[in-house]
Amino acid sequence: MLERIRIVLIGTSHPGNIGATARAMHNMGLSDLALVAPRCAPLTAETVSRASGADHIVHSARRVERLEQAVGDATLVVGASARSRTLPWPMITPRALGERLPEELASPEARVALVLGREDSGLTNSELQRCHAHVHIPANPDFSSLNLAAAVQVLAYECRQAWLGQQETAAQVEAPPSQPLASHEELEHYFAHLERTLVAIGFHDPATPRQLMARLRRFTLRARPERMELNILRGILTATEQQVEHHE
């Protein structure tokens, strides 16, 4: 899933931001970067320094002149917007975006592009209108301007959380079925065996039960033991009985 999510930067003016974006992407397992009409040299010493080992993403980045060239194969294009627009547009949070990704990327041919604009002015209205939806990071309203790479990190994190959730769900589906639970009849045989053994070792006196067996019943029934687990417990009880008989 993550390999089909593209980060698109438009008009980036600082090479350090490109490097930091690559680092943020690599941290979260994303690798597809597109640079649209960058206003700086994309690959400089500062780019490499800020990438901190993720400069291979910059080396392999697609460089184009128009947004359409960067998102032409995308089936969902989401533009990052920090301010409201005169024309209402579907607005989602990063968390909602992440939750939407598994369904959006269910088909192997599907692609998602997350578009971020210039450091000083963001995306233009024309660019935002080329997006299916807008994502807004709900930062402190008194200081809501995020560094470009920081915004990428937030979005990439939510993408990764969605991917991890998908992996967890798949693991649960593929996990081998659990052992069958002990039946009511098997449990009753166990309780009878348990009480008999506790009496034999002198731990339980049926004349003064003090709710011992009731408490042990409650404990065991709450645990919902599997048949194999119950067999193990009964094996322990049998071995205990044999030791008692041996010492008599």
Secondary structure by P-SEA (a helix, b strand, c coil): ccccbbbbbcccccaaaaaaaaaaaaaacccbbbbcccccccccaaaaaaaccccccccccccccccccccccccbbbbbbccccccccccccaaaaaaacccccccccbbbbbbbccccccccaaaaaacccccccccccccccccaaaaaaaaaaaaaaaaaaaaaaaaaaacccccccccaaaaaaaaaaaaaaaaaacccccccccaaaaaaaaaaaaacccaaaaaaaaaaaaaaaaaaaaac
